[in-house]
């Protein structure tokens, strides 16, 4: 409804000045009876000018109010369970995975990007890790943990792939142990 009002007032805001401009050009460009009648009415009663101004201001206000932010359509990942269909929002899955990063000491932050496809999903993880971490082993552990948690915690069995992208390595490397 809000979008309809926005489009309608936008159209009226476009057509009203066009119509008034066309009327003024017609009445001023041609010596007609309408020219005298139009200006006699406006000069004789200021109510017409006030009404037109109020209508224009109200249309502009309605247009501005309905011009607000558009909400994004929430995406869901759906799957069938024994008792029926279950839908989990992509945002909920993202938050769930983000919290799993707290389980790893080497992970400073983890930002998942979820790609929902027909009956499965793919996960891209942008990870910030502590220096000195063994990236191949850590990536494998993170992938396994996320796959198990999504399957067991959310009931989503079809995770096509989990890509781990190390975006940043933070901190100084741990001091090496020297033997003397």
KOLPASE-482552 format. One record per atom (N, C-alpha, C): residue in one letter; x, y, z. Coordinates in steps of 0.02 Angstrom, whole numbers, plus 50000, padded with zeros to 5 digits. Last residue first. Layout:
KOLPASE-482552
AXYZ;...
//
This chain:
KOLPASE-482552
X534534879651229;X535254881151237;X535574876151282;X533214881951121;X533524877351168;X534274878751171;X531854893251108;X532544891451089;X532834886851142;X530314895751041;X530654892751099;X531344890651076;X529744911250980;X529974904450969;X530374902051029;X528274920151023;X529004919451026;X529204912251017;X526984921550897;X527204919650965;X527954918650966;X526894936150793;X526954928950801;X527194927250871;X525724949050835;X526414946950822;X526454939350830;X524144951850751;X524594950850808;X525284948650786;X523164943850626;X523254949250675;X523754947150729;X522794942450463;X523154938950516;X523384944250564;X521324942550364;X521834946250401;X522144941650453;X520554933850289;X520594940850268;X521164944550302;X520444918350231;X520784921950284;X520904929050259;X519034910350190;X519494915350162;X519804919250220;X518324895150163;X518634899250215;X519134903850181;X516804888850108;X517454891750087;X517704896250144;X515894875050101;X516084880150149;X516774882650129;X514534868350006;X515234869850016;X515314875150069;X513214863250032;X513594861349973;X514344862349983;X512324856450151;X512794861850144;X513264859850088;X510984849450197;X511284850550131;X511694856950129;X510394849250321;X510884844050304;X511264845550240;X509884858450445;X510014859350374;X510574854650355;X509664858850580;X509304853850541;X509394854550467;X510344866650669;X509814869850630;X509404864950589;X511214857950737;X510884863450772;X510294866450735;X511664848350642;X511374846250706;X510964851750740;X512044856150528;X511634850150521;X511284848450587;X512794866150586;X512214868050544;X511744862050536;X513764858450650;X513314862750689;X512704864750650;X514424851950543;X514084848050595;X513574852350633;X514924863250472;X514494858350438;X514094854350489;X515724869050571;X515134872750545;X514654867850511;X516704859150591;X516284861350647;X515654864850621;X517294858350462;X516964852550492;X516484854650547;X517804871450450;X517334868750401;X516944862850430;X518694871950560;X518124876650555;X517594873950508;X519614862050523;X519224861350585;X518614865850583;X520144867650405;X519804861050403;X519364860150464;X520714879450455;X520184879850406;X519784873350403;X521714874050540;X521174878150568;X520584878450520;X522544867850444;X522204863850495;X521614867550525;X522954879150364;X522614873250335;X522224869150386;X523504888450465;X522914889950426;X522584883750395;X523994888450619;X524104884250560;X523474884650518;X524414904250689;X523934898750679;X524124894850617;X525194915150695;X525464909150723;X525004903150716;X523954927650728;X524564925350695;X524834919250732;X522214924650726;X522804926450765;X523414923850729;X521134929750589;X521424924950637;X522034927950672;X519624932450516;X520204936050541;X520494931550596;X518744926650375;X518994925450442;X519604929750455;X517324924450290;X517884929150293;X518124929050365;X516614910750216;X516814913650280;X517404918250270;X515224905950129;X515874909050121;X516034912450187;X514224892150099;X514444897050149;X515134899450131;X512744886850019;X513474887350019;X513654892950067;X511374875250029;X511674881850036;X512424881250034;X509954867549946;X510564867549984;X510834874649990;X508934867349858;X508854863249917;X509484863149960;X509294880849784;X508674877049789;X508604873049854;X510324891149889;X510134888549824;X509554883849836;X510984904549973;X510464899449974;X510294897549903;X512434908850037;X512114908549971;X511624902749972;X513044919150163;X512644913250147;X512354913950077;X514494923350238;X514044925450184;X513704919150160;X515144926650402;X514884922150350;X514454925750299;X516524931650479;X515944934850446;X515694930250390;X517364931050626;X517154926850570;X516514929950542;X518814935350721;X518134936650697;X518004932350636;X519854927650776;X519674934150806;X518964936050784;X520304911550809;X519864915650767;X519674921950805;X521004904350902;X521394907550849;X520964912150805;X520034898650983;X520474903851011;X520844907650956;X518394895550940;X519094894650919;X519514900350946;X517124898950974;X517374892550999;X518114891550985;X516744910050906;X516974911050974;X517264904651004;X516204905550788;X516894907950786;X517184908950856;X514874903550812;X515324897750815;X516054899850814;X514284915750784;X514404914050855;X514854907950862;X514144914750646;X514594919850674;X514774918150746;X513154904950635;X513834903350614;X514334908350644;X512054912350684;X512234905950714;X512954904250698;X511984922950593;X512124924250664;X512354917950699;X511664915650475;X512264919750478;X512464921150551;X510424910350510;X510984905750496;X511644909550502;X509704922250519;X509774918050578;X510354913150569;X509774926750386;X510074930750439;X510174926650502;X509034917150320;X509744917450306;X510094921450360;X507804908950422;X508044914750384;X508794914450376;X507134893350392;X507584897050435;X507844902950394;X505734883050392;X506084888350358;X506494892250408;X505094866950370;X505424871550416;X505794876650373;X503664856450347;X504164860950319;X504434865550374;X503454841450448;X503244846550400;X503824850850379;X503954831550530;X503304834450547;X503064839850499;X505194828150478;X504694822850486;X503994825650497;X505534842050367;X505684837750424;X505144832450428;X506214850250228;X505674846050254;X505934842050314;X506734867250220;X506864860150214;X506274856450246;X507324883150166;X506774878650185;X506984871450176;X507944898250205;X508164891650183;X507634886850210;X507444914450152;X507384908750196;X507684902550163;X507654932050153;X507734925650120;X507724920050171;X506674946350154;X507034941550195;X507044934850159;X506904960350058;X506514954150064;X506944949150101;X507234975450140;X507444969950097;X506994963950110;X506204989650140;X506464983850176;X506654978550126;X506645005550092;X506304999450073;X506614993750112;X506495020750177;X506885014850159;X506445009050141;X505225032450111;X505695029550160;X506055023350134;X504255038550040;X504885037750006;X505405034250050;X503125042150105;X503125035550074;X503785034050038;X503475055050143;X503345049950194;X503375042950164;X503575061650019;X504165060950062;X504075055450114;X502235060949974;X502775058049934;X503395056849977;X501605068250073;X501435061150063;X501985057650025;X502205080750047;X502295077450111;X502145069950106;X501735083449916;X502455082949929;X502585079349995;X500355084149942;X500625079049897;X501375078049907;X500345095350027;X500135088750052;X500395083150007;X500775105249936;X501175103849996;X500985096950024;X499725104949842;X500415103449821;X500845101649882;X498645108749925;X498645102249891;X499345100249870;X499045121549960;X498965116450012;X498975109449981;X499015127949834;X499635127449872;X499605122049925;X497655126849801;X498155123749758;X498815122949795;X497115134549906;X496935127449899;X497455123849856;X497645147049875;X497805143849939;X497675136349934;X497045149449749;X497775149149756;X497995145649819;X495685149349788;X495935144749737;X496695143949743;X495555159949879;X495465153049902;X495725148049853;X495545172349829;X496205169549843;X496165162249868;X494535177449705;X494515173349765;X495195170149777;X494885186149602;X494265187249638;X494235183249703;X496025180849547;X496065187349580;X495445188549623;X495505168749497;X496055168649546;X496095175249583;X494505173449409;X494345168949465;X494885169049518;X495245180949320;X494715184249358;X494535179949419;X496045171349262;X496355176249306;X495845180149346;X495045163949192;X495495160749240;X495785165849288;X494435173349106;X494035169949156;X494485166949211;X495475177049021;X495165182149064;X494785178749121;X495745164548963;X496275168448996;X495965173449044;X494575160648901;X494795156848959;X495325160748998;X494505168348790;X494035170048843;X494265166648907;X496185171348731;X495555167648735;X495125170348791;X497525172548649;X497045177448676;X496355174148675;X498815161848699;X498255163148654;X497775168048687;X499735161148798;X499965161248729;X499415162948680;X499085160348918;X499485166248905;X499695166748832;X498395148248909;X498015154348922;X498415160648909;X499455139348877;X498875139948833;X498515146548845;X500305140948987;X500545142348919;X499965143448872;X499435137049090;X499695143849089;X499965145649019;X499225123649053;X498655128249057;X498905135449054;X500515118449064;X500175118349000;X499595123248998;X500725120249202;X501145123649153;X500815123949085;X499715111949252;X499695119149267;X500125123049217;X500175099549200;X499515102149181;X499465109649194;X501425098749261;X501375098549189;X500705101449166;X501085098949397;X501455104549368;X501435104649292;X500335086249392;X500035092649413;X500435098649387;X501195075649354;X500665077949309;X500375084749327;X502085074349462;X502335075449395;X501795078449350;X501265072249568;X501745077749572;X502055079249504;X500615060649523;X500235066949529;X500705072949533;X501695051649530;X501375052949466;X500985059549468;X501935052149668;X502455053949621;X502175055649553;X500735047149715;X500895054149728;X501455056549683;X500845033949663;X500285038149644;X500445045549656;X502005029049726;X501985029549653;X501425034249630;X501575029849861;X502185033249838;X502175034249762;X500475021449861;X500385028549876;X500985032549852;X501145009249830;X500625011849786;X500525019249797;X501955007849943;X502275008649877;X501765011549827;X500985006050040;X501425011750045;X501765013149977;X500414994050000;X500005000050000;X500445006350000;
//
